[in-house]
Amino acid sequence: MSNPPKVFISYSHDNSSHKTWVKELATYLRDNGIDAILDQWDLALGMVDP
């Protein structure tokens, strides 16, 4: 079995409706077989990649 495509979603935190729209997009992608990485799910404040 091959690995699903992986995407990191980068976006501006302009307002809460935009943040919600981005979360809905990421959910849609995950529901359709794309490994979407979204800060709201995968990153904590101040977290850095080792």
All heavy atoms as atom14 arrays in JSON, in Angstrom:
{
  "sequence": "MSNPPKVFISYSHDNSSHKTWVKELATYLRDNGIDAILDQWDLALGMVDP",
  "atom14_mask": [
    [1, 1, 1, 1, 1, 1, 1, 1, 0, 0, 0, 0, 0, 0],
    [1, 1, 1, 1, 1, 1, 0, 0, 0, 0, 0, 0, 0, 0],
    [1, 1, 1, 1, 1, 1, 1, 1, 0, 0, 0, 0, 0, 0],
    [1, 1, 1, 1, 1, 1, 1, 0, 0, 0, 0, 0, 0, 0],
    [1, 1, 1, 1, 1, 1, 1, 0, 0, 0, 0, 0, 0, 0],
    [1, 1, 1, 1, 1, 1, 1, 1, 1, 0, 0, 0, 0, 0],
    [1, 1, 1, 1, 1, 1, 1, 0, 0, 0, 0, 0, 0, 0],
    [1, 1, 1, 1, 1, 1, 1, 1, 1, 1, 1, 0, 0, 0],
    [1, 1, 1, 1, 1, 1, 1, 1, 0, 0, 0, 0, 0, 0],
    [1, 1, 1, 1, 1, 1, 0, 0, 0, 0, 0, 0, 0, 0],
    [1, 1, 1, 1, 1, 1, 1, 1, 1, 1, 1, 1, 0, 0],
    [1, 1, 1, 1, 1, 1, 0, 0, 0, 0, 0, 0, 0, 0],
    [1, 1, 1, 1, 1, 1, 1, 1, 1, 1, 0, 0, 0, 0],
    [1, 1, 1, 1, 1, 1, 1, 1, 0, 0, 0, 0, 0, 0],
    [1, 1, 1, 1, 1, 1, 1, 1, 0, 0, 0, 0, 0, 0],
    [1, 1, 1, 1, 1, 1, 0, 0, 0, 0, 0, 0, 0, 0],
    [1, 1, 1, 1, 1, 1, 0, 0, 0, 0, 0, 0, 0, 0],
    [1, 1, 1, 1, 1, 1, 1, 1, 1, 1, 0, 0, 0, 0],
    [1, 1, 1, 1, 1, 1, 1, 1, 1, 0, 0, 0, 0, 0],
    [1, 1, 1, 1, 1, 1, 1, 0, 0, 0, 0, 0, 0, 0],
    [1, 1, 1, 1, 1, 1, 1, 1, 1, 1, 1, 1, 1, 1],
    [1, 1, 1, 1, 1, 1, 1, 0, 0, 0, 0, 0, 0, 0],
    [1, 1, 1, 1, 1, 1, 1, 1, 1, 0, 0, 0, 0, 0],
    [1, 1, 1, 1, 1, 1, 1, 1, 1, 0, 0, 0, 0, 0],
    [1, 1, 1, 1, 1, 1, 1, 1, 0, 0, 0, 0, 0, 0],
    [1, 1, 1, 1, 1, 0, 0, 0, 0, 0, 0, 0, 0, 0],
    [1, 1, 1, 1, 1, 1, 1, 0, 0, 0, 0, 0, 0, 0],
    [1, 1, 1, 1, 1, 1, 1, 1, 1, 1, 1, 1, 0, 0],
    [1, 1, 1, 1, 1, 1, 1, 1, 0, 0, 0, 0, 0, 0],
    [1, 1, 1, 1, 1, 1, 1, 1, 1, 1, 1, 0, 0, 0],
    [1, 1, 1, 1, 1, 1, 1, 1, 0, 0, 0, 0, 0, 0],
    [1, 1, 1, 1, 1, 1, 1, 1, 0, 0, 0, 0, 0, 0],
    [1, 1, 1, 1, 0, 0, 0, 0, 0, 0, 0, 0, 0, 0],
    [1, 1, 1, 1, 1, 1, 1, 1, 0, 0, 0, 0, 0, 0],
    [1, 1, 1, 1, 1, 1, 1, 1, 0, 0, 0, 0, 0, 0],
    [1, 1, 1, 1, 1, 0, 0, 0, 0, 0, 0, 0, 0, 0],
    [1, 1, 1, 1, 1, 1, 1, 1, 0, 0, 0, 0, 0, 0],
    [1, 1, 1, 1, 1, 1, 1, 1, 0, 0, 0, 0, 0, 0],
    [1, 1, 1, 1, 1, 1, 1, 1, 0, 0, 0, 0, 0, 0],
    [1, 1, 1, 1, 1, 1, 1, 1, 1, 0, 0, 0, 0, 0],
    [1, 1, 1, 1, 1, 1, 1, 1, 1, 1, 1, 1, 1, 1],
    [1, 1, 1, 1, 1, 1, 1, 1, 0, 0, 0, 0, 0, 0],
    [1, 1, 1, 1, 1, 1, 1, 1, 0, 0, 0, 0, 0, 0],
    [1, 1, 1, 1, 1, 0, 0, 0, 0, 0, 0, 0, 0, 0],
    [1, 1, 1, 1, 1, 1, 1, 1, 0, 0, 0, 0, 0, 0],
    [1, 1, 1, 1, 0, 0, 0, 0, 0, 0, 0, 0, 0, 0],
    [1, 1, 1, 1, 1, 1, 1, 1, 0, 0, 0, 0, 0, 0],
    [1, 1, 1, 1, 1, 1, 1, 0, 0, 0, 0, 0, 0, 0],
    [1, 1, 1, 1, 1, 1, 1, 1, 0, 0, 0, 0, 0, 0],
    [1, 1, 1, 1, 1, 1, 1, 0, 0, 0, 0, 0, 0, 0]
  ],
  "atom14_positions": [
    [[0.85, -1.19, 0.0], [0.0, 0.0, 0.0], [0.89, 1.24, 0.0], [1.81, 1.37, 0.79], [-0.9, -0.03, 1.22], [-1.81, 1.15, 1.32], [-2.8, 1.08, 2.82], [-4.4, 1.16, 2.11], [0.0, 0.0, 0.0], [0.0, 0.0, 0.0], [0.0, 0.0, 0.0], [0.0, 0.0, 0.0], [0.0, 0.0, 0.0], [0.0, 0.0, 0.0]],
    [[0.62, 2.19, -0.85], [1.41, 3.41, -0.93], [0.96, 4.41, 0.14], [-0.15, 4.35, 0.65], [1.29, 4.03, -2.32], [-0.02, 4.45, -2.55], [0.0, 0.0, 0.0], [0.0, 0.0, 0.0], [0.0, 0.0, 0.0], [0.0, 0.0, 0.0], [0.0, 0.0, 0.0], [0.0, 0.0, 0.0], [0.0, 0.0, 0.0], [0.0, 0.0, 0.0]],
    [[1.88, 5.3, 0.47], [1.56, 6.34, 1.46], [0.66, 7.39, 0.82], [0.85, 7.76, -0.33], [2.84, 7.01, 1.94], [3.7, 6.07, 2.75], [3.2, 5.17, 3.41], [4.99, 6.28, 2.7], [0.0, 0.0, 0.0], [0.0, 0.0, 0.0], [0.0, 0.0, 0.0], [0.0, 0.0, 0.0], [0.0, 0.0, 0.0], [0.0, 0.0, 0.0]],
    [[-0.31, 7.91, 1.61], [-1.17, 8.96, 1.06], [-0.37, 10.24, 0.87], [0.64, 10.46, 1.54], [-2.23, 9.14, 2.15], [-1.59, 8.67, 3.4], [-0.62, 7.58, 2.99], [0.0, 0.0, 0.0], [0.0, 0.0, 0.0], [0.0, 0.0, 0.0], [0.0, 0.0, 0.0], [0.0, 0.0, 0.0], [0.0, 0.0, 0.0], [0.0, 0.0, 0.0]],
    [[-0.81, 11.11, -0.02], [-0.16, 12.41, -0.16], [-0.24, 13.16, 1.16], [-1.19, 13.01, 1.92], [-0.97, 13.13, -1.24], [-1.9, 12.14, -1.81], [-1.97, 10.98, -0.9], [0.0, 0.0, 0.0], [0.0, 0.0, 0.0], [0.0, 0.0, 0.0], [0.0, 0.0, 0.0], [0.0, 0.0, 0.0], [0.0, 0.0, 0.0], [0.0, 0.0, 0.0]],
    [[0.78, 13.96, 1.44], [0.83, 14.72, 2.68], [0.94, 16.2, 2.34], [1.74, 16.58, 1.49], [2.03, 14.29, 3.51], [2.13, 14.98, 4.86], [3.32, 14.51, 5.64], [2.98, 13.18, 6.27], [3.95, 12.78, 7.3], [0.0, 0.0, 0.0], [0.0, 0.0, 0.0], [0.0, 0.0, 0.0], [0.0, 0.0, 0.0], [0.0, 0.0, 0.0]],
    [[0.15, 17.03, 3.01], [0.22, 18.47, 2.82], [0.28, 19.17, 4.17], [-0.29, 18.69, 5.16], [-0.99, 19.03, 2.02], [-1.04, 18.46, 0.63], [-2.29, 18.79, 2.73], [0.0, 0.0, 0.0], [0.0, 0.0, 0.0], [0.0, 0.0, 0.0], [0.0, 0.0, 0.0], [0.0, 0.0, 0.0], [0.0, 0.0, 0.0], [0.0, 0.0, 0.0]],
    [[1.0, 20.27, 4.21], [1.01, 21.14, 5.38], [0.27, 22.4, 4.98], [0.6, 23.04, 3.98], [2.43, 21.48, 5.81], [2.48, 22.5, 6.91], [2.19, 22.14, 8.22], [2.78, 23.83, 6.64], [2.22, 23.08, 9.25], [2.82, 24.77, 7.66], [2.53, 24.4, 8.96], [0.0, 0.0, 0.0], [0.0, 0.0, 0.0], [0.0, 0.0, 0.0]],
    [[-0.74, 22.76, 5.74], [-1.55, 23.93, 5.41], [-1.03, 25.13, 6.2], [-1.04, 25.13, 7.43], [-3.03, 23.67, 5.71], [-3.52, 22.48, 4.89], [-3.85, 24.92, 5.43], [-4.92, 22.03, 5.22], [0.0, 0.0, 0.0], [0.0, 0.0, 0.0], [0.0, 0.0, 0.0], [0.0, 0.0, 0.0], [0.0, 0.0, 0.0], [0.0, 0.0, 0.0]],
    [[-0.56, 26.12, 5.48], [-0.09, 27.36, 6.07], [-1.08, 28.46, 5.71], [-1.48, 28.57, 4.55], [1.3, 27.69, 5.5], [1.76, 28.9, 6.0], [0.0, 0.0, 0.0], [0.0, 0.0, 0.0], [0.0, 0.0, 0.0], [0.0, 0.0, 0.0], [0.0, 0.0, 0.0], [0.0, 0.0, 0.0], [0.0, 0.0, 0.0], [0.0, 0.0, 0.0]],
    [[-1.46, 29.25, 6.69], [-2.48, 30.27, 6.44], [-2.33, 31.41, 7.44], [-1.69, 31.27, 8.48], [-3.88, 29.66, 6.55], [-4.19, 29.12, 7.93], [-4.99, 29.84, 8.8], [-3.68, 27.9, 8.35], [-5.28, 29.35, 10.06], [-3.96, 27.4, 9.61], [-4.75, 28.13, 10.46], [-5.02, 27.66, 11.71], [0.0, 0.0, 0.0], [0.0, 0.0, 0.0]],
    [[-2.93, 32.54, 7.13], [-2.93, 33.66, 8.06], [-4.1, 33.5, 9.03], [-5.15, 32.98, 8.68], [-3.06, 34.98, 7.3], [-4.3, 35.03, 6.64], [0.0, 0.0, 0.0], [0.0, 0.0, 0.0], [0.0, 0.0, 0.0], [0.0, 0.0, 0.0], [0.0, 0.0, 0.0], [0.0, 0.0, 0.0], [0.0, 0.0, 0.0], [0.0, 0.0, 0.0]],
    [[-3.9, 33.94, 10.24], [-4.93, 33.86, 11.26], [-5.68, 35.19, 11.32], [-5.72, 35.85, 12.35], [-4.29, 33.53, 12.62], [-3.67, 32.18, 12.67], [-4.13, 31.18, 13.49], [-2.64, 31.64, 11.98], [-3.39, 30.1, 13.32], [-2.48, 30.35, 12.41], [0.0, 0.0, 0.0], [0.0, 0.0, 0.0], [0.0, 0.0, 0.0], [0.0, 0.0, 0.0]],
    [[-6.26, 35.57, 10.19], [-6.92, 36.87, 10.07], [-8.1, 37.03, 11.03], [-8.23, 38.04, 11.69], [-7.41, 37.09, 8.65], [-6.28, 37.23, 7.65], [-5.16, 37.59, 8.06], [-6.5, 36.96, 6.46], [0.0, 0.0, 0.0], [0.0, 0.0, 0.0], [0.0, 0.0, 0.0], [0.0, 0.0, 0.0], [0.0, 0.0, 0.0], [0.0, 0.0, 0.0]],
    [[-8.96, 36.03, 11.03], [-10.13, 36.09, 11.89], [-10.66, 34.69, 12.13], [-10.2, 33.73, 11.5], [-11.21, 37.01, 11.3], [-11.62, 36.59, 9.9], [-11.99, 35.43, 9.67], [-11.55, 37.5, 8.95], [0.0, 0.0, 0.0], [0.0, 0.0, 0.0], [0.0, 0.0, 0.0], [0.0, 0.0, 0.0], [0.0, 0.0, 0.0], [0.0, 0.0, 0.0]],
    [[-11.61, 34.56, 13.02], [-12.1, 33.23, 13.39], [-12.84, 32.53, 12.24], [-12.77, 31.3, 12.12], [-13.0, 33.31, 14.62], [-14.13, 34.11, 14.38], [0.0, 0.0, 0.0], [0.0, 0.0, 0.0], [0.0, 0.0, 0.0], [0.0, 0.0, 0.0], [0.0, 0.0, 0.0], [0.0, 0.0, 0.0], [0.0, 0.0, 0.0], [0.0, 0.0, 0.0]],
    [[-13.53, 33.28, 11.38], [-14.23, 32.62, 10.26], [-13.23, 32.03, 9.26], [-13.45, 30.95, 8.71], [-15.21, 33.56, 9.57], [-14.54, 34.65, 8.97], [0.0, 0.0, 0.0], [0.0, 0.0, 0.0], [0.0, 0.0, 0.0], [0.0, 0.0, 0.0], [0.0, 0.0, 0.0], [0.0, 0.0, 0.0], [0.0, 0.0, 0.0], [0.0, 0.0, 0.0]],
    [[-12.12, 32.72, 9.05], [-11.08, 32.19, 8.15], [-10.44, 30.94, 8.76], [-10.23, 29.94, 8.07], [-10.01, 33.25, 7.88], [-8.94, 32.81, 6.95], [-9.18, 32.56, 5.62], [-7.63, 32.55, 7.16], [-8.05, 32.17, 5.04], [-7.1, 32.16, 5.96], [0.0, 0.0, 0.0], [0.0, 0.0, 0.0], [0.0, 0.0, 0.0], [0.0, 0.0, 0.0]],
    [[-10.16, 30.99, 10.04], [-9.59, 29.84, 10.74], [-10.54, 28.63, 10.66], [-10.1, 27.51, 10.43], [-9.33, 30.22, 12.2], [-8.52, 29.23, 12.96], [-8.18, 29.78, 14.35], [-7.42, 28.76, 15.17], [-7.06, 29.24, 16.48], [0.0, 0.0, 0.0], [0.0, 0.0, 0.0], [0.0, 0.0, 0.0], [0.0, 0.0, 0.0], [0.0, 0.0, 0.0]],
    [[-11.83, 28.87, 10.79], [-12.82, 27.8, 10.68], [-12.84, 27.23, 9.26], [-12.89, 26.02, 9.07], [-14.22, 28.32, 11.07], [-14.17, 28.76, 12.42], [-15.27, 27.25, 10.89], [0.0, 0.0, 0.0], [0.0, 0.0, 0.0], [0.0, 0.0, 0.0], [0.0, 0.0, 0.0], [0.0, 0.0, 0.0], [0.0, 0.0, 0.0], [0.0, 0.0, 0.0]],
    [[-12.78, 28.11, 8.26], [-12.77, 27.66, 6.87], [-11.57, 26.76, 6.59], [-11.7, 25.73, 5.94], [-12.76, 28.87, 5.93], [-12.82, 28.5, 4.49], [-13.95, 28.28, 3.74], [-11.71, 28.26, 3.62], [-13.59, 27.93, 2.46], [-12.22, 27.9, 2.35], [-10.33, 28.3, 3.79], [-11.41, 27.6, 1.27], [-9.52, 28.0, 2.71], [-10.05, 27.65, 1.47]],
    [[-10.41, 27.15, 7.09], [-9.2, 26.36, 6.89], [-9.34, 24.99, 7.57], [-8.96, 23.96, 7.0], [-7.96, 27.11, 7.41], [-6.73, 26.23, 7.39], [-7.72, 28.36, 6.56], [0.0, 0.0, 0.0], [0.0, 0.0, 0.0], [0.0, 0.0, 0.0], [0.0, 0.0, 0.0], [0.0, 0.0, 0.0], [0.0, 0.0, 0.0], [0.0, 0.0, 0.0]],
    [[-9.9, 24.96, 8.77], [-10.1, 23.69, 9.47], [-11.06, 22.79, 8.69], [-10.85, 21.58, 8.59], [-10.64, 23.95, 10.88], [-10.73, 22.72, 11.73], [-11.14, 23.07, 13.14], [-11.22, 21.85, 14.02], [-11.65, 22.2, 15.39], [0.0, 0.0, 0.0], [0.0, 0.0, 0.0], [0.0, 0.0, 0.0], [0.0, 0.0, 0.0], [0.0, 0.0, 0.0]],
    [[-12.1, 23.37, 8.11], [-13.03, 22.59, 7.29], [-12.35, 22.04, 6.04], [-12.59, 20.9, 5.64], [-14.25, 23.43, 6.92], [-15.15, 23.72, 8.1], [-16.25, 24.72, 7.81], [-16.32, 25.24, 6.66], [-17.03, 25.01, 8.72], [0.0, 0.0, 0.0], [0.0, 0.0, 0.0], [0.0, 0.0, 0.0], [0.0, 0.0, 0.0], [0.0, 0.0, 0.0]],
    [[-11.47, 22.84, 5.43], [-10.7, 22.37, 4.27], [-9.82, 21.2, 4.66], [-9.79, 20.18, 3.97], [-9.85, 23.51, 3.7], [-8.84, 23.11, 2.62], [-9.55, 22.55, 1.38], [-7.94, 24.27, 2.28], [0.0, 0.0, 0.0], [0.0, 0.0, 0.0], [0.0, 0.0, 0.0], [0.0, 0.0, 0.0], [0.0, 0.0, 0.0], [0.0, 0.0, 0.0]],
    [[-9.11, 21.33, 5.76], [-8.22, 20.25, 6.22], [-9.01, 18.98, 6.53], [-8.58, 17.87, 6.2], [-7.44, 20.71, 7.44], [0.0, 0.0, 0.0], [0.0, 0.0, 0.0], [0.0, 0.0, 0.0], [0.0, 0.0, 0.0], [0.0, 0.0, 0.0], [0.0, 0.0, 0.0], [0.0, 0.0, 0.0], [0.0, 0.0, 0.0], [0.0, 0.0, 0.0]],
    [[-10.17, 19.14, 7.13], [-11.03, 17.98, 7.42], [-11.48, 17.31, 6.13], [-11.45, 16.08, 5.99], [-12.26, 18.42, 8.24], [-11.8, 19.0, 9.46], [-13.18, 17.26, 8.53], [0.0, 0.0, 0.0], [0.0, 0.0, 0.0], [0.0, 0.0, 0.0], [0.0, 0.0, 0.0], [0.0, 0.0, 0.0], [0.0, 0.0, 0.0], [0.0, 0.0, 0.0]],
    [[-11.86, 18.1, 5.15], [-12.26, 17.57, 3.84], [-11.12, 16.78, 3.21], [-11.32, 15.68, 2.7], [-12.7, 18.72, 2.93], [-12.97, 18.28, 1.51], [-14.2, 17.71, 1.17], [-12.0, 18.39, 0.53], [-14.45, 17.27, -0.13], [-12.24, 17.97, -0.77], [-13.46, 17.4, -1.08], [-13.7, 16.96, -2.37], [0.0, 0.0, 0.0], [0.0, 0.0, 0.0]],
    [[-9.92, 17.35, 3.26], [-8.77, 16.66, 2.68], [-8.52, 15.33, 3.37], [-8.31, 14.3, 2.71], [-7.52, 17.55, 2.75], [-7.55, 18.8, 1.88], [-6.35, 19.69, 2.21], [-7.59, 18.46, 0.41], [0.0, 0.0, 0.0], [0.0, 0.0, 0.0], [0.0, 0.0, 0.0], [0.0, 0.0, 0.0], [0.0, 0.0, 0.0], [0.0, 0.0, 0.0]],
    [[-8.54, 15.33, 4.69], [-8.32, 14.08, 5.44], [-9.41, 13.06, 5.13], [-9.12, 11.87, 5.01], [-8.27, 14.35, 6.94], [-6.94, 14.9, 7.38], [-6.83, 14.86, 8.88], [-5.48, 15.23, 9.3], [-5.1, 15.29, 10.56], [-5.95, 15.01, 11.52], [-3.86, 15.64, 10.85], [0.0, 0.0, 0.0], [0.0, 0.0, 0.0], [0.0, 0.0, 0.0]],
    [[-10.63, 13.52, 5.04], [-11.74, 12.61, 4.72], [-11.6, 12.0, 3.34], [-12.23, 10.98, 3.04], [-13.08, 13.33, 4.82], [-13.48, 13.65, 6.26], [-12.86, 13.11, 7.2], [-14.42, 14.47, 6.43], [0.0, 0.0, 0.0], [0.0, 0.0, 0.0], [0.0, 0.0, 0.0], [0.0, 0.0, 0.0], [0.0, 0.0, 0.0], [0.0, 0.0, 0.0]],
    [[-10.79, 12.62, 2.48], [-10.62, 12.15, 1.11], [-9.21, 11.6, 0.85], [-8.73, 11.61, -0.28], [-10.98, 13.27, 0.14], [-12.48, 13.49, 0.1], [-13.19, 12.77, -0.58], [-12.96, 14.46, 0.86], [0.0, 0.0, 0.0], [0.0, 0.0, 0.0], [0.0, 0.0, 0.0], [0.0, 0.0, 0.0], [0.0, 0.0, 0.0], [0.0, 0.0, 0.0]],
    [[-8.57, 11.12, 1.9], [-7.34, 10.37, 1.74], [-6.04, 11.16, 1.68], [-5.0, 10.62, 1.31], [0.0, 0.0, 0.0], [0.0, 0.0, 0.0], [0.0, 0.0, 0.0], [0.0, 0.0, 0.0], [0.0, 0.0, 0.0], [0.0, 0.0, 0.0], [0.0, 0.0, 0.0], [0.0, 0.0, 0.0], [0.0, 0.0, 0.0], [0.0, 0.0, 0.0]],
    [[-6.07, 12.43, 2.04], [-4.86, 13.24, 2.04], [-4.48, 13.54, 3.49], [-5.32, 13.96, 4.29], [-5.08, 14.55, 1.25], [-5.37, 14.22, -0.2], [-3.87, 15.47, 1.38], [-5.76, 15.39, -1.06], [0.0, 0.0, 0.0], [0.0, 0.0, 0.0], [0.0, 0.0, 0.0], [0.0, 0.0, 0.0], [0.0, 0.0, 0.0], [0.0, 0.0, 0.0]],
    [[-3.24, 13.27, 3.82], [-2.75, 13.51, 5.17], [-2.46, 15.0, 5.35], [-1.36, 15.47, 5.06], [-1.49, 12.67, 5.42], [-0.99, 12.78, 6.84], [-1.68, 13.39, 7.68], [0.11, 12.27, 7.1], [0.0, 0.0, 0.0], [0.0, 0.0, 0.0], [0.0, 0.0, 0.0], [0.0, 0.0, 0.0], [0.0, 0.0, 0.0], [0.0, 0.0, 0.0]],
    [[-3.45, 15.74, 5.79], [-3.33, 17.18, 5.98], [-2.8, 17.47, 7.37], [-3.31, 16.96, 8.36], [-4.68, 17.86, 5.78], [0.0, 0.0, 0.0], [0.0, 0.0, 0.0], [0.0, 0.0, 0.0], [0.0, 0.0, 0.0], [0.0, 0.0, 0.0], [0.0, 0.0, 0.0], [0.0, 0.0, 0.0], [0.0, 0.0, 0.0], [0.0, 0.0, 0.0]],
    [[-1.76, 18.29, 7.44], [-1.18, 18.71, 8.71], [-1.62, 20.15, 8.95], [-1.37, 21.03, 8.14], [0.36, 18.61, 8.68], [0.77, 17.17, 8.39], [0.95, 19.12, 9.98], [2.23, 17.01, 8.07], [0.0, 0.0, 0.0], [0.0, 0.0, 0.0], [0.0, 0.0, 0.0], [0.0, 0.0, 0.0], [0.0, 0.0, 0.0], [0.0, 0.0, 0.0]],
    [[-2.28, 20.34, 10.06], [-2.84, 21.65, 10.4], [-2.42, 22.03, 11.8], [-2.52, 21.21, 12.72], [-4.37, 21.6, 10.3], [-5.13, 22.88, 10.55], [-4.78, 23.95, 9.52], [-6.62, 22.63, 10.55], [0.0, 0.0, 0.0], [0.0, 0.0, 0.0], [0.0, 0.0, 0.0], [0.0, 0.0, 0.0], [0.0, 0.0, 0.0], [0.0, 0.0, 0.0]],
    [[-1.97, 23.25, 12.0], [-1.49, 23.67, 13.31], [-2.55, 23.47, 14.39], [-2.23, 23.12, 15.52], [-1.01, 25.12, 13.28], [-2.11, 26.12, 12.97], [-3.19, 25.73, 12.5], [-1.87, 27.33, 13.18], [0.0, 0.0, 0.0], [0.0, 0.0, 0.0], [0.0, 0.0, 0.0], [0.0, 0.0, 0.0], [0.0, 0.0, 0.0], [0.0, 0.0, 0.0]],
    [[-3.8, 23.65, 14.06], [-4.87, 23.5, 15.05], [-4.93, 22.09, 15.63], [-5.42, 21.89, 16.73], [-6.22, 23.85, 14.43], [-6.32, 25.29, 13.99], [-7.64, 25.58, 13.29], [-8.7, 25.22, 13.8], [-7.58, 26.2, 12.13], [0.0, 0.0, 0.0], [0.0, 0.0, 0.0], [0.0, 0.0, 0.0], [0.0, 0.0, 0.0], [0.0, 0.0, 0.0]],
    [[-4.43, 21.11, 14.87], [-4.44, 19.71, 15.31], [-3.07, 19.23, 15.75], [-2.96, 18.43, 16.66], [-4.89, 18.79, 14.18], [-6.27, 19.01, 13.68], [-7.36, 19.43, 14.39], [-6.72, 18.81, 12.35], [-8.45, 19.5, 13.57], [-8.09, 19.12, 12.31], [-6.1, 18.39, 11.18], [-8.85, 19.02, 11.16], [-6.86, 18.28, 10.03], [-8.22, 18.6, 10.02]],
    [[-2.03, 19.64, 15.05], [-0.74, 18.98, 15.15], [0.36, 19.76, 15.85], [1.42, 19.19, 16.1], [-0.25, 18.59, 13.75], [-1.21, 17.63, 13.06], [-1.58, 16.62, 13.7], [-1.59, 17.88, 11.91], [0.0, 0.0, 0.0], [0.0, 0.0, 0.0], [0.0, 0.0, 0.0], [0.0, 0.0, 0.0], [0.0, 0.0, 0.0], [0.0, 0.0, 0.0]],
    [[0.18, 21.02, 16.13], [1.25, 21.82, 16.71], [0.77, 22.52, 17.98], [-0.37, 22.93, 18.08], [1.74, 22.88, 15.72], [2.25, 22.37, 14.38], [2.59, 23.53, 13.46], [3.46, 21.47, 14.58], [0.0, 0.0, 0.0], [0.0, 0.0, 0.0], [0.0, 0.0, 0.0], [0.0, 0.0, 0.0], [0.0, 0.0, 0.0], [0.0, 0.0, 0.0]],
    [[1.69, 22.66, 18.91], [1.4, 23.4, 20.14], [2.16, 24.73, 20.1], [3.18, 24.83, 19.43], [1.82, 22.58, 21.35], [0.0, 0.0, 0.0], [0.0, 0.0, 0.0], [0.0, 0.0, 0.0], [0.0, 0.0, 0.0], [0.0, 0.0, 0.0], [0.0, 0.0, 0.0], [0.0, 0.0, 0.0], [0.0, 0.0, 0.0], [0.0, 0.0, 0.0]],
    [[1.67, 25.7, 20.82], [2.3, 27.02, 20.88], [3.77, 26.88, 21.29], [4.08, 26.21, 22.27], [1.56, 27.91, 21.85], [2.04, 29.35, 21.96], [1.88, 30.05, 20.61], [1.26, 30.08, 23.03], [0.0, 0.0, 0.0], [0.0, 0.0, 0.0], [0.0, 0.0, 0.0], [0.0, 0.0, 0.0], [0.0, 0.0, 0.0], [0.0, 0.0, 0.0]],
    [[4.67, 27.46, 20.52], [6.08, 27.43, 20.81], [6.79, 26.17, 20.36], [7.99, 26.04, 20.53], [0.0, 0.0, 0.0], [0.0, 0.0, 0.0], [0.0, 0.0, 0.0], [0.0, 0.0, 0.0], [0.0, 0.0, 0.0], [0.0, 0.0, 0.0], [0.0, 0.0, 0.0], [0.0, 0.0, 0.0], [0.0, 0.0, 0.0], [0.0, 0.0, 0.0]],
    [[6.08, 25.24, 19.76], [6.67, 23.99, 19.31], [7.57, 24.24, 18.11], [7.23, 24.99, 17.21], [5.55, 23.02, 18.93], [5.96, 21.64, 18.65], [4.43, 20.68, 18.39], [5.13, 19.16, 17.86], [0.0, 0.0, 0.0], [0.0, 0.0, 0.0], [0.0, 0.0, 0.0], [0.0, 0.0, 0.0], [0.0, 0.0, 0.0], [0.0, 0.0, 0.0]],
    [[8.74, 23.61, 18.09], [9.66, 23.7, 16.97], [9.99, 22.3, 16.48], [9.95, 21.34, 17.23], [10.97, 24.46, 17.32], [10.66, 25.91, 17.66], [11.68, 23.79, 18.46], [0.0, 0.0, 0.0], [0.0, 0.0, 0.0], [0.0, 0.0, 0.0], [0.0, 0.0, 0.0], [0.0, 0.0, 0.0], [0.0, 0.0, 0.0], [0.0, 0.0, 0.0]],
    [[10.33, 22.21, 15.21], [10.7, 20.93, 14.61], [12.15, 20.64, 14.97], [13.03, 21.46, 14.69], [10.52, 21.0, 13.1], [10.63, 19.65, 12.45], [10.47, 18.64, 13.15], [10.86, 19.61, 11.23], [0.0, 0.0, 0.0], [0.0, 0.0, 0.0], [0.0, 0.0, 0.0], [0.0, 0.0, 0.0], [0.0, 0.0, 0.0], [0.0, 0.0, 0.0]],
    [[12.45, 19.49, 15.62], [13.85, 19.19, 16.02], [14.78, 19.04, 14.86], [14.5, 18.76, 13.8], [13.73, 17.9, 16.8], [12.37, 17.35, 16.55], [11.54, 18.44, 15.95], [0.0, 0.0, 0.0], [0.0, 0.0, 0.0], [0.0, 0.0, 0.0], [0.0, 0.0, 0.0], [0.0, 0.0, 0.0], [0.0, 0.0, 0.0], [0.0, 0.0, 0.0]]
  ]
}
